[in-house]
């Protein structure tokens, strides 16, 4: 599966093996989708409609994928605490964040009912606020976009709802829309909602 291209730039391998947690526990994690056909289609759509326009504009040399697809195995490790630091390996919200795409749990239900797919990325040398300005101005059909700070990666998803919701987070990790009113207004002005 590692050689499968998701579009012009990225392979399934890159999308499944880019996270710090995967790299730390790689020998113990199967990073690839189990619901291959549906998840692959969702990842290809995310790449075609969101990632490729971003890379076409900012350049592949500046694009850094920091978190792509979350497999069932990766989810287990994200939920665990690092034995050295005592901190959780990562934040995971499979029921809403779309990183698990169309993967199915043991009860035959999608982990995320919203469907679609998500990734986190940054553009080297560019503030995340500028990237979000560009994404909105280009009317990219994102579903959710999370702003974590000017020098932090952006979370973006593509799914059937095209909700174009934008969120930021408080210091304690609670979602809020405080401080991002200008983006919310720009989305409305561009008739994206």
SVG drawing of the C-alpha trace seen along z (x, -y; Angstrom):
<svg xmlns="http://www.w3.org/2000/svg" viewBox="-24 -41 36 47">
<polyline fill="none" stroke="black" stroke-width="0.4" points="0.0,0.0 3.0,-2.3 3.4,-3.1 -0.2,-4.4 -0.2,-8.0 -2.9,-10.2 -2.5,-12.8 0.2,-14.8 2.5,-15.1 1.8,-12.7 1.8,-9.0 -0.3,-6.9 3.0,-6.1 3.8,-9.8 0.2,-10.4 0.2,-7.5 3.8,-7.8 4.4,-11.5 3.3,-11.9 5.8,-12.0 3.9,-9.3 4.1,-6.9 7.8,-7.6 8.5,-6.9 6.6,-3.5 6.8,-2.6 7.8,1.0 4.6,1.5 2.1,-0.3 0.3,0.6 -0.2,-2.9 -2.4,-2.0 -6.2,-2.0 -8.2,1.2 -11.3,-0.1 -9.0,-0.7 -11.4,-1.7 -13.5,-4.2 -10.6,-5.7 -8.4,-5.9 -11.1,-7.8 -11.5,-10.2 -7.7,-10.8 -7.5,-11.3 -10.3,-13.9 -8.6,-15.8 -5.4,-15.9 -7.1,-16.9 -9.4,-19.7 -7.3,-21.0 -3.7,-19.9 -2.8,-20.2 -3.9,-23.8 -2.0,-24.7 1.2,-23.0 0.7,-24.4 0.8,-27.9 3.3,-27.7 5.5,-24.9 6.2,-21.3 9.6,-22.2 7.9,-24.4 5.0,-22.0 5.3,-19.9 2.7,-17.3 2.8,-16.9 -0.2,-14.6 -2.2,-12.7 -4.2,-9.5 -4.7,-8.0 -5.0,-4.2 -6.5,-2.1 -3.0,-1.2 -1.9,-4.8 -5.0,-5.8 -4.1,-3.4 -0.6,-4.9 -1.9,-8.5 -4.2,-7.6 -1.3,-6.2 1.1,-8.1 4.8,-8.3 6.7,-6.3 9.5,-8.9 7.5,-12.1 4.2,-10.8 2.4,-13.0 -0.1,-11.6 1.5,-11.0 -1.1,-13.1 -4.5,-14.5 -7.1,-12.4 -10.7,-13.0 -11.7,-10.3 -15.4,-11.0 -15.0,-14.6 -11.5,-15.3 -11.7,-13.2 -8.1,-11.9 -9.5,-8.3 -11.3,-9.1 -13.7,-6.2 -12.3,-3.6 -14.8,-1.3 -14.7,-0.2 -15.4,3.3 -19.1,2.6 -19.2,1.8 -19.7,-1.9 -17.5,-4.7 -15.1,-6.2 -16.1,-9.6 -19.7,-10.0 -18.8,-13.2 -16.7,-11.2 -14.2,-12.8 -10.5,-13.1 -8.1,-15.5 -4.5,-16.4 -2.3,-18.9 0.4,-20.8 2.5,-23.9 4.3,-25.9 7.9,-26.6 8.6,-30.3 4.9,-31.3 2.7,-32.1 -0.4,-29.9 -2.6,-33.0 -1.4,-33.9 -2.1,-30.4 -5.6,-30.6 -6.1,-34.0 -5.1,-32.3 -7.3,-29.2 -10.3,-31.4 -9.6,-33.8 -9.3,-30.9 -12.6,-29.5 -11.2,-26.0 -14.0,-23.7 -12.8,-22.7 -15.0,-21.1 -13.2,-22.1 -10.1,-24.3 -8.4,-24.6 -6.0,-27.4 -3.5,-26.6 -1.3,-29.7 0.7,-31.6 3.8,-29.3 1.8,-26.0 0.4,-23.6 -3.1,-24.0 -5.7,-21.2 -7.9,-21.0 -10.4,-18.5 -12.4,-17.8 -15.7,-16.0 -19.2,-15.8 -20.6,-18.5 -18.2,-21.4 -19.1,-23.2 -16.2,-25.6 -16.1,-25.8 -13.1,-27.6 -12.0,-27.1 -9.2,-28.1 -8.5,-26.9 -8.0,-28.4 -4.9,-27.7 -6.6,-24.7 -7.6,-23.3 -11.2,-24.3 -12.6,-25.2 -13.5,-28.8 -14.2,-31.4 -12.8,-34.3 -10.1,-36.2 -10.9,-34.7 -14.0,-36.8 -12.2,-38.3 -12.0,-34.9 -15.5,-34.0 -16.7,-37.3 -14.5,-36.8 -16.1,-33.3 -19.5,-34.9 -18.5,-37.8 -17.2,-35.4 -20.6,-33.5 -19.0,-30.3 -21.5,-29.5"/>
</svg>
